[in-house]
Amino acid sequence: MTSKSATLKVLSLPPVYLGDTVSYKAGSAPTLDVGLGSSESGLKYYAKGLPKGLKINALTGEITGSISAKAGTYNVTYWTQAGKSKSAIQTLTFVVEPPLPPAPIGTDGALAWTHGGGSFDQSVKNTAPEAAGLTYEAKGLPKGLKIDKNTGQIYGNITAKPGTYTVTYWSKAGSTKSDPVTLQFTVDAFPFEGDYDALFVDSTDHGLPAGKVTVKITYNGAFTGKLYYQNNKTYSFKGIFGLNGAQDAASVVLDNVGRSGLNLDLYVTVGGKLEASTLADGATGYWVEAQYGFESLKLTNPKAPVRTYTVGAQEVWINEVGSQTFFDLLTTAPLRGDAKISVSSKNVLSFKGTAADGTKITTSTTGSDDGSYLLFVNPNKKIWGGYFSGELNLNLANNRFDDPDQNDLRWSKPSPDNNKIHSGAFGPLDVTIETK
């Protein structure tokens, strides 16, 4: 009997079979377990060809990580080994699909934001479990915005000019991009862009004139302005208006304007009027309120004017009603001076005249779209408290400034300063304008 020798090869137990094919999104973080459990603790697990971002735990057989590989098909092999004993090799087709896209913002691919509405802060992060490892990018964001690549947060203070911006944004897993999302991002101008005027009246002294404020508001709510006050000084200021929640009014509080000690609270209404709820002296509590506020009309503004009021030079009388009380009780008719009034093609009114006592009165102002003009000037530059002030309205029936019912002017002189008629202060006088 002839005997033959045989070689017995002992193989390790093979890992758990995962099937022929698995599919996962790039950026997802799958957990695949090919381990045989604690009863086979002497085994080690190996894999080859795993998509980038995944690895196998040699002790437990768990395949984990966040897939950063490019989309495509990967041929994976995996096995166990105990010492030099290697199991049969398992094969797996691993399909990496494109990453999930970012979450959309806006409505139907469009989003609108208005200057003055505060900072912008919205997220495009996809919160699905399969998107856990994604980063985010964007192109075409309006100036002032940026995106956090890790959180997908788009944030910042928009400084871009009004217009519609085409924004594209996408998610990424490694170098693999998702399908892009397109957004039409409209930036609207501050709803109260324009030039505004308002007169102040003294709230403690029968509504007498106390000053004037002019404000120029730009497309983003930023503004510059001037405060003309009865102390004969002009104060400049600037800042940014904020909109209310309904975006139908805007306001700003200015403390210590031009280091004057004056606090100014400005408010623009939906009707296009500039109001000041308070103009207060911080030391005395003296305060005034706005009257006759409106939006000026300048033909250089982007807004289309209702009409223009170009008016050639008109010679008028300045009737100083009540002047008899101050100057000559026996005079029945009011004393009067005269002036020339004209309106330029840019709606700027020019007023040049001489009052009854010889005081020169020269001022100019831009009017509203209904032919209203606000005047405030102190002809006595060195003396506190004087004014020639009020509202002057164009008579639209004849294009003249001769309707006393349409004009509300006051004239007050605080000192005799070269007074040719009266040796003391006078006023306030009501003033009417009469065509010569």
C-alpha positions in Angstrom: 0.0 0.0 0.0 1.4 3.3 -1.1 0.8 6.3 1.1 0.9 10.0 0.0 1.4 13.1 2.1 -1.1 16.0 2.0 -0.8 19.7 2.9 -3.7 21.2 4.8 -4.2 25.0 4.4 -6.2 26.6 7.2 -8.0 29.8 6.1 -9.3 32.6 8.3 -13.0 33.1 8.5 -14.0 35.6 5.8 -15.5 39.0 6.8 -19.2 39.7 6.6 -20.4 39.9 3.1 -21.8 43.4 2.2 -23.4 42.4 -1.0 -22.4 43.2 -4.6 -23.0 46.9 -4.6 -23.5 49.8 -2.2 -24.2 53.5 -3.1 -23.6 56.6 -1.0 -23.5 60.4 -1.6 -20.2 62.2 -1.6 -20.0 64.0 1.7 -22.0 61.4 3.5 -20.6 59.5 6.5 -21.6 55.8 6.2 -20.9 53.1 8.8 -20.3 49.6 7.2 -19.5 46.7 9.5 -17.8 43.6 8.1 -16.7 42.4 11.6 -17.5 38.9 12.9 -17.9 40.0 16.5 -16.0 39.4 19.7 -15.9 35.6 19.3 -13.3 36.1 16.5 -11.2 38.6 18.4 -7.9 37.3 16.9 -8.8 38.4 13.4 -7.7 41.6 11.7 -9.6 43.2 8.9 -8.2 44.8 5.8 -9.6 46.6 2.8 -8.3 47.9 -0.5 -9.8 50.4 -2.9 -12.0 52.3 -0.5 -13.2 55.7 -1.7 -11.2 58.6 -0.3 -12.3 59.6 3.2 -13.2 56.0 4.3 -11.0 53.6 6.3 -11.4 50.2 8.0 -10.8 49.5 11.7 -8.4 46.6 11.7 -9.7 45.4 15.1 -13.5 45.7 14.7 -14.0 45.6 10.9 -16.0 48.9 10.9 -15.6 51.0 7.8 -16.2 54.7 8.7 -15.4 58.2 7.7 -16.8 61.0 5.4 -16.6 60.4 1.7 -14.5 63.0 0.0 -13.9 61.0 -3.2 -15.0 62.1 -6.6 -18.3 60.7 -7.9 -17.8 57.4 -9.6 -17.5 53.6 -9.2 -14.8 52.0 -7.0 -13.9 48.3 -6.8 -13.2 47.4 -3.2 -11.8 44.2 -1.8 -11.7 43.2 1.8 -10.6 40.2 3.9 -9.6 39.0 7.3 -6.3 37.7 8.5 -5.1 35.8 11.5 -1.3 35.7 11.6 -0.3 34.6 8.2 -3.6 33.0 7.5 -5.7 35.1 5.1 -9.4 34.6 4.4 -11.0 34.4 1.0 -11.3 37.9 -0.5 -14.7 39.6 -0.7 -15.4 42.1 -3.5 -17.7 45.1 -3.5 -18.7 47.7 -6.1 -18.8 51.0 -4.2 -20.7 53.7 -6.1 -20.1 57.3 -5.0 -22.9 59.6 -6.1 -22.6 63.5 -6.4 -23.1 65.3 -3.1 -26.5 66.6 -2.0 -27.1 70.2 -3.1 -27.3 73.0 -0.6 -30.6 74.1 0.9 -32.4 76.7 -1.2 -33.1 80.2 0.2 -35.7 82.7 -1.1 -38.8 81.7 -2.9 -38.8 80.0 -6.3 -35.2 81.0 -6.9 -35.6 84.7 -6.0 -34.9 86.7 -2.9 -35.3 90.4 -2.2 -33.6 92.5 0.5 -34.0 96.2 1.2 -31.2 98.6 2.3 -32.0 99.7 5.9 -33.4 96.4 6.8 -30.5 95.4 9.0 -27.8 92.7 8.4 -28.4 89.7 6.2 -28.0 86.2 7.7 -29.4 83.0 6.1 -28.1 79.5 5.8 -27.8 77.2 2.8 -26.6 74.3 4.9 -28.2 70.9 3.9 -29.2 69.3 7.2 -29.8 65.8 5.8 -27.7 63.1 7.5 -26.0 62.3 4.1 -24.8 66.0 4.0 -22.8 65.9 7.2 -19.4 66.2 5.6 -20.2 68.9 3.0 -18.6 72.4 2.7 -20.2 75.3 0.8 -19.2 77.9 -1.7 -20.9 80.7 -3.5 -20.3 83.1 -6.4 -21.9 86.4 -7.3 -22.9 87.5 -3.8 -23.8 91.2 -3.5 -21.0 93.2 -2.0 -20.8 93.0 1.7 -21.9 89.3 1.9 -19.7 86.2 2.4 -20.3 82.6 3.0 -18.9 80.4 5.8 -17.8 77.3 4.0 -18.3 75.0 7.0 -21.7 76.2 8.1 -23.2 77.4 4.9 -24.1 80.7 6.5 -24.4 83.6 4.1 -24.1 86.8 6.2 -22.9 90.4 6.4 -24.0 94.0 5.8 -25.0 94.5 2.2 -23.2 97.6 0.7 -24.0 96.7 -2.9 -25.9 99.2 -5.1 -29.5 98.4 -5.9 -30.0 95.9 -8.6 -30.5 92.2 -9.2 -27.5 89.9 -8.7 -27.3 86.3 -10.1 -25.9 84.2 -7.3 -24.8 80.5 -7.6 -24.0 78.4 -4.7 -23.1 74.7 -4.3 -21.9 72.1 -1.8 -18.7 70.2 -2.0 -17.2 66.9 -0.8 -13.5 67.2 -1.3 -13.2 68.6 -4.8 -16.5 67.2 -5.9 -19.3 69.8 -6.4 -23.0 69.3 -6.2 -25.3 70.6 -8.8 -25.4 74.4 -8.4 -28.4 76.4 -7.1 -29.1 79.7 -8.8 -30.7 82.6 -7.0 -31.8 86.0 -8.3 -30.8 88.2 -5.4 -32.5 91.6 -5.7 -31.1 94.5 -3.6 -33.7 97.3 -3.2 -32.8 100.9 -2.4 -33.7 102.4 0.9 -37.4 103.3 0.4 -36.9 106.9 1.6 -33.9 107.8 -0.6 -34.0 111.5 -1.4 -33.6 115.0 0.0 -35.8 116.2 2.9 -36.5 119.5 4.6 -38.4 120.4 7.7 -38.9 123.6 9.8 -38.8 123.5 13.6 -41.3 125.5 15.7 -40.8 126.3 19.3 -43.1 124.0 21.4 -43.0 126.3 24.4 -43.6 129.7 22.6 -46.7 129.7 20.5 -45.2 127.7 17.6 -42.7 130.3 16.6 -39.9 129.3 14.2 -36.8 127.9 15.8 -34.7 126.3 13.0 -34.6 124.1 10.0 -33.1 120.7 9.1 -32.1 119.4 5.7 -31.3 115.7 5.2 -30.0 113.9 2.1 -30.6 110.1 2.3 -28.7 107.8 -0.1 -29.7 104.4 -1.6 -28.4 102.5 1.4 -30.0 104.6 4.2 -26.8 106.6 4.9 -27.4 110.3 5.2 -25.8 113.7 5.7 -27.6 116.8 6.9 -27.4 120.3 8.3 -29.2 121.8 11.2 -29.9 125.5 11.1 -30.6 126.8 14.6 -31.6 130.1 16.0 -28.2 130.6 17.7 -27.0 131.5 14.2 -24.9 128.4 13.8 -25.1 125.6 11.3 -24.4 122.1 12.5 -23.5 119.2 10.1 -24.3 115.6 10.9 -24.4 112.2 9.3 -25.4 108.6 10.1 -27.6 105.7 8.9 -31.4 105.5 9.1 -33.0 102.3 10.2 -36.3 101.0 8.9 -39.2 99.8 11.1 -40.5 96.2 10.8 -43.0 97.1 8.2 -40.4 99.1 6.3 -42.9 102.0 5.9 -41.0 104.5 8.2 -37.4 105.2 9.1 -35.8 106.8 12.2 -32.5 107.8 13.8 -31.5 109.4 17.0 -28.6 111.8 17.0 -27.1 112.9 20.3 -25.0 116.1 20.7 -25.2 117.1 17.1 -22.0 118.8 16.0 -21.0 119.0 19.7 -23.8 121.5 20.2 -25.5 119.9 23.1 -28.6 119.5 20.9 -30.2 116.1 20.5 -32.1 115.4 17.3 -34.6 112.7 16.7 -35.5 112.3 13.0 -38.4 110.4 11.6 -39.4 109.9 8.0 -43.0 108.8 7.3 -44.5 106.7 4.6 -45.9 109.9 3.2 -42.4 111.1 2.4 -42.3 113.7 5.1 -39.4 114.4 7.4 -40.4 114.9 11.0 -38.5 115.5 14.2 -40.2 114.4 17.3 -37.7 116.3 19.4 -34.8 118.7 19.0 -33.8 119.1 22.6 -31.1 121.2 24.3 -29.5 118.6 26.6 -28.8 121.2 29.3 -32.1 123.2 29.5 -34.7 120.7 28.2 -35.8 123.3 25.6 -37.3 121.4 22.7 -38.9 122.1 19.3 -40.9 120.0 16.9 -41.0 119.7 13.1 -43.6 121.4 10.9 -44.1 121.5 7.2 -41.7 118.6 6.6 -41.5 117.2 3.1 -39.3 115.5 0.6 -37.5 118.0 -1.7 -37.6 117.6 -5.4 -34.3 117.8 -7.2 -34.2 117.0 -10.8 -30.8 115.3 -10.4 -32.5 112.7 -8.2 -33.2 109.3 -9.7 -36.9 109.7 -8.9 -39.0 111.1 -11.7 -40.4 114.5 -10.7 -44.1 115.2 -10.9 -43.3 118.5 -12.6 -40.9 121.3 -12.5 -41.6 124.9 -11.4 -39.2 127.0 -13.3 -40.2 130.6 -12.5 -38.6 133.7 -13.8 -37.7 136.5 -11.4 -40.8 138.0 -9.8 -40.8 141.3 -7.9 -42.9 141.2 -4.8 -43.8 143.2 -1.7 -42.9 141.9 1.7 -45.9 143.0 3.7 -45.0 143.0 7.4 -48.4 142.5 9.1 -48.5 144.0 12.6 -45.6 146.3 12.0 -47.7 149.2 13.1 -47.6 147.9 16.7 -43.9 148.2 16.7 -43.2 151.2 14.6 -46.1 153.6 14.2 -49.4 153.2 15.9 -51.0 155.8 13.6 -50.1 153.9 10.4 -53.1 151.8 9.1 -51.2 149.8 6.5 -48.4 147.5 7.3 -44.9 148.6 6.5 -43.3 146.6 3.7 -40.1 145.7 2.0 -39.6 144.2 -1.4 -37.9 141.2 -2.9 -37.2 139.2 -6.1 -38.2 135.5 -6.1 -37.2 133.0 -8.8 -37.1 129.2 -9.2 -34.3 127.5 -11.2 -34.7 124.5 -13.5 -33.6 122.3 -10.6 -36.4 123.6 -8.4 -34.2 125.8 -6.3 -35.9 128.9 -5.0 -33.9 132.1 -4.7 -35.2 134.8 -2.4 -33.4 138.2 -2.4 -35.0 141.2 -0.7 -34.9 144.0 1.8 -37.2 144.2 4.8 -39.0 147.5 5.7 -36.3 148.4 8.2 -33.5 147.9 5.6 -32.4 144.4 6.7 -31.1 142.4 3.8 -32.8 139.0 3.4 -31.1 136.4 1.1 -31.7 132.7 1.1 -32.3 129.7 -1.2 -33.9 126.3 -0.8 -35.1 123.3 -2.8 -38.8 122.8 -3.0 -41.2 119.8 -2.9 -43.0 118.4 -5.8 -46.1 120.4 -5.0 -44.5 123.8 -5.2 -43.8 124.3 -1.5 -40.6 125.9 -0.2 -39.3 126.2 3.4 -37.3 129.2 4.4 -35.2 129.8 7.5 -32.6 132.5 7.7 -31.4 134.8 10.4 -30.4 138.1 8.7 -28.6 139.3 11.8 -25.7 136.8 11.8 -24.3 137.9 15.1 -27.4 138.0 17.2 -29.2 135.0 18.7 -32.9 134.5 18.0 -33.8 136.3 14.8 -35.4 134.7 11.8 -37.2 135.2 8.5 -38.9 131.9 8.3 -41.9 129.8 7.1 -43.5 128.2 4.2 -43.8 129.8 0.8 -46.1 128.2 -1.8 -46.3 128.7 -5.5 -49.8 129.6 -6.7 -50.3 126.8 -9.3 -53.1 128.7 -11.0 -50.8 131.5 -12.2 -47.3 130.3 -11.3 -46.8 133.1 -8.9 -46.1 133.6 -5.2 -48.9 136.0 -4.5 -51.6 134.1 -2.6 -51.5 135.0 1.1 -53.5 131.9 2.0 -50.7 129.8 0.6 -47.9 131.4 2.5 -47.1 131.3 6.2 -44.0 133.5 7.0 -42.7 135.1 10.2 -40.2 137.9 10.6 -38.5 138.7 13.9 -35.5 140.9 14.6 -33.8 140.5 18.0 -31.7 143.7 18.1 -31.6 147.2 16.6 -28.5 146.4 14.6 -28.5 149.4 12.1 -32.3 149.6 12.3 -33.4 152.5 10.2 -37.0 152.7 11.4 -37.1 151.4 15.0 -34.5 151.5 17.7 -35.4 148.3 19.4 -36.0 144.6 18.7 -39.3 143.7 17.0 -41.4 140.8 16.0 -42.6 138.3 15.4 -44.5 139.8 12.4 -46.7 137.9 10.1 -45.5 138.3 6.5 -47.5 138.1 3.3 -46.1 138.2 -0.2 -47.8 140.4 -2.8 -46.9 140.7 -6.5 -45.9 144.3 -7.4 
